[in-house]
């Protein structure tokens, strides 16, 4: 491969202490990976159980990467890097942990007598089709294993690289339930470049949605996150919903920004730099809470669903389409909400 003669390889005591023995650290001196460090690890397990208290609408996940070059300033998964003694800001964007044995490990776990063929969700922590996947090509082997065991699965992504695996997705969909959603929270290009700097453009993601649906893989859109005071005006919501409907999405599910520890600090720093006048309004809306108030979430959800119905793109999609199921409700004052982004 064209990276092979450009890589720098090191294994230091610090790396071993941080990520365990056998970890290899690589840097590739190519434009698309400049400034990014990859830590290659051999994971001991790859199918992860979602904690019972989670709002996720599924029980099992597969995450071949930790950290994400999409560098979305609001990403809720930022906190997970602190468990590795890495920071939740620049380290999360540039120190990427790669589970190089993910495909073979998944195949082994799917074949275990302890596994009962439950739905597996991917892209729910960090994007499995981030730029690193172009180098490591873990997803083809993962999808092949799921196909061979006819195991139902779903993929959520902001990446256009998923189209590389279209044929494999079609093969899997012929033998099991396959759900794909792309994430497009807004279509404002200036806002996109500032808040999601490492991602394909919203327009490119909607083209992915169109291509998948036309190829027989019904694709929905998670309209997430809706950013208070930045992408939530009626005109902005309408422009986004209209673009989603025109892309042939089988469903649209709006999700309002939530601010978990790790993400809160990084997003607040971004606000302070780019939109300091909004800081008091965010403080008033969120306070110390992770989620925006129920009334605000309901207002956004109602507006988006009404617009979607107007454009012929309902919240649940046409009968028979495959999509991620709704979130399980959680007790307490906060409204139920998918925490996929």
C-alpha positions as CSV (number, residue, x, y, z in Angstrom):
1,X,0.0,0.0,0.0
2,X,1.2,3.5,-0.6
3,X,1.6,4.3,3.1
4,X,3.9,1.4,3.8
5,X,7.1,3.2,3.0
6,X,6.0,6.4,4.8
7,X,5.2,5.0,8.2
8,X,7.1,5.7,11.4
9,X,6.8,2.8,13.9
10,X,7.5,3.0,17.7
11,X,6.7,1.0,20.7
12,X,7.6,2.8,23.9
13,X,7.2,2.1,27.6
14,X,4.6,4.9,27.8
15,X,2.6,3.4,25.0
16,X,2.7,-0.1,26.6
17,X,1.6,1.3,30.0
18,X,-1.2,3.3,28.3
19,X,-2.7,0.7,26.0
20,X,-1.1,-2.6,27.0
21,X,1.6,-4.9,25.7
22,X,1.9,-5.5,22.0
23,X,0.6,-2.0,21.1
24,X,2.3,-0.5,18.0
25,X,2.3,3.3,17.4
26,X,2.4,4.5,13.8
27,X,2.4,7.8,12.1
28,X,1.8,8.2,8.3
29,X,3.4,11.1,6.6
30,X,0.6,11.6,4.1
31,X,-1.7,14.7,3.8
32,X,-4.8,12.9,5.0
33,X,-3.1,11.5,8.1
34,X,-0.6,14.3,8.9
35,X,-0.7,15.0,12.7
36,X,-2.5,11.8,13.5
37,X,-1.1,9.0,15.5
38,X,-2.5,5.5,15.3
39,X,-2.1,3.0,18.2
40,X,-2.6,-0.5,16.9
41,X,-3.8,-2.9,19.6
42,X,-5.0,-6.5,19.6
43,X,-8.3,-6.4,21.5
44,X,-9.3,-9.3,23.8
45,X,-13.0,-8.8,22.9
46,X,-15.0,-6.8,20.4
47,X,-18.7,-7.3,21.1
48,X,-19.6,-5.0,23.9
49,X,-22.7,-5.0,26.1
50,X,-24.4,-1.7,26.5
51,X,-24.9,-0.8,30.2
52,X,-28.5,-1.4,31.3
53,X,-29.0,2.2,32.3
54,X,-28.1,3.4,28.9
55,X,-30.7,5.1,26.6
56,X,-29.4,3.1,23.6
57,X,-32.1,1.2,21.8
58,X,-29.8,-1.9,21.4
59,X,-27.8,-4.1,23.7
60,X,-24.6,-4.9,21.8
61,X,-22.1,-2.8,19.9
62,X,-18.9,-3.3,18.0
63,X,-16.4,-0.4,17.9
64,X,-13.2,-1.1,16.0
65,X,-11.8,2.4,16.8
66,X,-11.4,4.7,19.7
67,X,-11.0,8.4,19.0
68,X,-12.2,10.0,15.8
69,X,-10.6,12.1,13.1
70,X,-14.0,13.6,12.3
71,X,-13.1,16.0,15.2
72,X,-16.7,17.0,15.8
73,X,-16.5,19.6,18.6
74,X,-19.7,18.3,20.3
75,X,-18.9,14.5,20.2
76,X,-20.2,12.8,23.3
77,X,-17.6,10.0,23.0
78,X,-14.8,12.5,23.9
79,X,-14.9,11.5,27.5
80,X,-13.8,7.9,26.7
81,X,-10.3,9.1,25.8
82,X,-9.9,10.2,29.4
83,X,-10.0,6.5,30.4
84,X,-6.7,6.1,28.5
85,X,-5.1,9.1,30.2
86,X,-5.5,11.1,27.0
87,X,-7.3,14.5,26.8
88,X,-10.8,14.8,25.4
89,X,-9.8,17.6,23.0
90,X,-7.0,17.3,20.5
91,X,-6.0,13.9,21.7
92,X,-9.4,12.5,20.9
93,X,-9.1,14.0,17.4
94,X,-5.6,12.8,16.7
95,X,-4.7,9.8,18.9
96,X,-6.7,7.0,17.3
97,X,-6.7,3.5,18.8
98,X,-7.2,0.8,16.1
99,X,-8.3,-2.7,17.1
100,X,-6.5,-4.4,14.3
101,X,-7.9,-7.9,15.0
102,X,-11.5,-6.8,15.1
103,X,-12.7,-8.8,12.1
104,X,-11.2,-12.1,13.2
105,X,-12.2,-11.5,16.8
106,X,-15.8,-10.8,15.8
107,X,-16.0,-13.9,13.7
108,X,-14.8,-16.0,16.7
109,X,-17.3,-14.4,19.0
110,X,-20.2,-14.8,16.6
111,X,-19.4,-18.5,16.4
112,X,-19.3,-19.0,20.1
113,X,-22.1,-21.1,21.7
114,X,-22.6,-18.2,24.1
115,X,-23.7,-15.8,21.3
116,X,-27.4,-15.8,20.4
117,X,-27.5,-13.7,17.3
118,X,-28.7,-10.4,18.8
119,X,-28.6,-7.1,16.9
120,X,-25.2,-5.4,16.8
121,X,-24.9,-1.7,16.4
122,X,-21.8,0.1,14.9
123,X,-20.9,3.7,14.7
124,X,-22.6,4.5,18.1
125,X,-19.4,5.5,19.9
126,X,-17.1,6.8,17.2
127,X,-17.5,6.5,13.5
128,X,-16.4,3.1,12.1
129,X,-16.1,4.8,8.7
130,X,-13.8,7.7,9.8
131,X,-10.7,8.3,7.7
132,X,-8.7,5.7,9.5
133,X,-10.9,3.0,8.0
134,X,-9.5,3.9,4.6
135,X,-6.1,2.8,5.9
136,X,-7.0,-0.2,8.0
137,X,-10.0,-1.7,6.2
138,X,-11.6,-3.3,9.2
139,X,-15.2,-3.0,8.2
140,X,-15.2,-5.4,5.2
141,X,-14.1,-8.2,7.4
142,X,-16.6,-7.2,10.1
143,X,-19.5,-7.1,7.6
144,X,-18.4,-10.4,6.1
145,X,-18.5,-12.0,9.5
146,X,-22.0,-10.6,10.2
147,X,-23.2,-11.7,6.8
148,X,-21.8,-15.3,7.2
149,X,-23.6,-15.7,10.5
150,X,-26.7,-13.9,9.3
151,X,-26.5,-11.6,12.3
152,X,-28.6,-8.5,12.2
153,X,-26.8,-5.2,12.5
154,X,-27.0,-1.4,12.0
155,X,-24.5,1.2,11.0
156,X,-24.5,4.9,11.8
157,X,-22.0,7.1,10.0
158,X,-21.0,10.5,8.8
159,X,-18.5,9.0,6.4
160,X,-18.9,8.4,2.7
161,X,-16.5,5.5,2.8
162,X,-19.4,3.2,3.6
163,X,-20.1,3.2,-0.2
164,X,-16.9,1.2,-0.6
165,X,-18.7,-1.7,1.1
166,X,-22.0,-1.4,-0.7
167,X,-21.8,-4.8,-2.3
168,X,-21.1,-6.4,1.1
169,X,-24.1,-4.6,2.7
170,X,-26.3,-5.9,-0.1
171,X,-25.1,-9.4,0.5
172,X,-25.7,-9.1,4.2
173,X,-29.2,-7.5,3.7
174,X,-30.1,-10.6,1.6
175,X,-29.8,-12.9,4.7
176,X,-30.5,-10.6,7.7
177,X,-31.8,-7.3,8.8
178,X,-29.5,-4.4,8.0
179,X,-30.1,-0.8,9.0
180,X,-28.1,2.2,7.9
181,X,-28.4,5.8,9.0
182,X,-26.3,8.8,8.1
183,X,-26.0,11.7,10.4
184,X,-26.8,15.2,9.1
185,X,-27.8,17.7,11.7
186,X,-27.8,20.8,9.4
187,X,-26.8,21.8,5.9
188,X,-25.1,25.1,6.6
189,X,-21.7,24.8,5.1
190,X,-20.0,27.4,7.1
191,X,-21.2,25.9,10.4
192,X,-20.2,22.4,9.1
193,X,-16.6,23.5,8.4
194,X,-16.3,25.0,11.9
195,X,-18.0,22.3,14.0
196,X,-17.4,19.1,12.0
197,X,-14.0,19.8,10.3
198,X,-13.0,16.2,9.6
199,X,-16.2,15.0,8.1
200,X,-17.5,14.9,4.5
201,X,-19.9,17.7,3.8
202,X,-23.6,17.4,4.6
203,X,-24.4,17.3,0.9
204,X,-22.0,14.4,0.4
205,X,-23.6,12.5,3.3
206,X,-27.0,13.0,1.7
207,X,-25.7,11.7,-1.6
208,X,-24.6,8.6,0.4
209,X,-28.1,8.3,1.6
210,X,-29.5,8.5,-1.9
211,X,-27.0,6.0,-3.3
212,X,-27.7,3.4,-0.5
213,X,-31.4,3.7,-0.8
214,X,-31.3,3.4,-4.6
215,X,-29.1,0.3,-4.2
216,X,-31.7,-1.4,-2.1
217,X,-30.3,-0.5,1.4
218,X,-33.0,1.8,2.9
219,X,-31.2,4.6,4.6
220,X,-32.5,7.0,7.2
221,X,-31.1,10.2,8.5
222,X,-30.4,11.1,12.1
223,X,-30.8,14.9,12.1
224,X,-28.2,15.3,14.8
225,X,-27.3,17.3,16.6
226,X,-29.6,20.2,16.3
227,X,-27.5,23.0,17.8
228,X,-29.4,25.6,19.8
229,X,-29.3,29.1,18.4
230,X,-27.0,27.9,15.6
231,X,-29.1,25.5,13.5
232,X,-32.5,25.6,15.0
233,X,-34.3,28.5,13.4
234,X,-37.4,27.5,11.4
235,X,-35.7,28.4,8.2
236,X,-32.7,26.3,9.0
237,X,-34.7,23.3,10.1
238,X,-36.8,23.5,6.9
239,X,-33.8,23.7,4.7
240,X,-32.3,20.6,6.3
241,X,-35.5,18.6,6.3
242,X,-36.1,19.5,2.7
243,X,-32.6,18.3,1.7
244,X,-33.0,15.1,3.6
245,X,-36.3,14.4,1.9
246,X,-34.9,15.2,-1.5
247,X,-32.1,12.6,-0.8
248,X,-34.7,9.9,-0.5
249,X,-34.2,9.2,3.2
250,X,-36.7,6.6,4.5
251,X,-36.8,8.3,7.9
252,X,-35.7,11.4,9.7
253,X,-35.1,11.5,13.5
254,X,-34.1,14.9,15.0
255,X,-31.8,14.9,18.1
256,X,-30.9,18.0,20.1
257,X,-27.4,18.6,21.2
258,X,-26.5,17.1,24.6
259,X,-23.4,18.0,26.5
260,X,-21.7,15.2,28.5
261,X,-18.5,15.8,30.4
262,X,-15.6,16.0,28.0
263,X,-17.8,17.2,25.2
264,X,-19.2,20.0,27.3
265,X,-15.7,21.6,27.9
266,X,-14.6,21.2,24.3
267,X,-17.8,22.6,22.9
268,X,-17.9,25.4,25.3
269,X,-14.4,26.4,24.4
270,X,-15.4,26.4,20.7
271,X,-18.4,28.6,21.6
272,X,-16.2,31.0,23.5
273,X,-14.0,31.4,20.4
274,X,-16.6,31.5,17.7
275,X,-19.8,32.6,19.3
276,X,-19.1,34.2,22.7
277,X,-22.4,36.0,22.7
278,X,-24.2,32.6,22.9
279,X,-22.5,31.5,26.2
280,X,-25.2,33.1,28.5
281,X,-28.0,31.6,26.4
282,X,-26.4,28.1,26.6
283,X,-26.0,28.5,30.4
284,X,-29.6,29.5,30.7
285,X,-30.8,26.6,28.5
286,X,-28.6,23.8,29.9
287,X,-27.4,24.9,33.2
288,X,-25.5,21.9,34.6
289,X,-27.7,19.4,32.8
290,X,-26.6,17.1,30.0
291,X,-29.8,17.5,28.0
292,X,-31.7,20.6,26.8
293,X,-35.1,21.1,28.6
294,X,-38.0,18.9,27.6
295,X,-40.0,21.8,26.2
296,X,-37.1,22.7,23.8
297,X,-36.6,19.1,22.6
298,X,-40.4,18.7,22.0
299,X,-40.5,21.9,20.0
300,X,-37.7,20.8,17.7
301,X,-39.1,17.3,17.3
302,X,-42.6,18.6,16.5
303,X,-41.3,21.1,14.0
304,X,-39.1,18.6,12.2
305,X,-41.7,15.9,12.1
306,X,-44.3,18.3,10.7
307,X,-41.9,19.5,8.0
308,X,-40.9,15.9,7.2
309,X,-44.6,15.0,6.7
310,X,-45.0,17.9,4.5
311,X,-42.1,16.7,2.3
312,X,-43.2,13.1,2.4
313,X,-40.4,11.8,4.7
314,X,-42.1,10.5,7.8
315,X,-40.3,9.8,11.1
316,X,-40.7,6.1,10.7
317,X,-40.3,5.7,7.0
318,X,-42.3,3.5,4.6
319,X,-43.7,0.2,5.8
320,X,-41.1,-2.5,5.7
321,X,-38.0,-0.4,5.9
322,X,-35.3,-1.4,8.3
323,X,-34.1,1.2,10.7
324,X,-32.7,1.7,14.2
325,X,-35.6,1.2,16.7
326,X,-36.8,4.0,19.0
327,X,-34.9,4.5,22.2
328,X,-36.0,2.9,25.4
329,X,-37.5,5.4,27.9
330,X,-35.4,6.1,30.9
331,X,-36.9,7.1,34.3
332,X,-36.3,10.6,35.6
333,X,-36.9,14.2,34.5
334,X,-35.0,14.0,31.2
335,X,-36.8,13.0,28.1
336,X,-35.9,9.8,26.3
337,X,-33.3,10.5,23.6
338,X,-31.0,8.5,21.4
339,X,-27.3,9.1,22.4
340,X,-25.7,8.1,19.1
341,X,-23.8,11.3,18.4
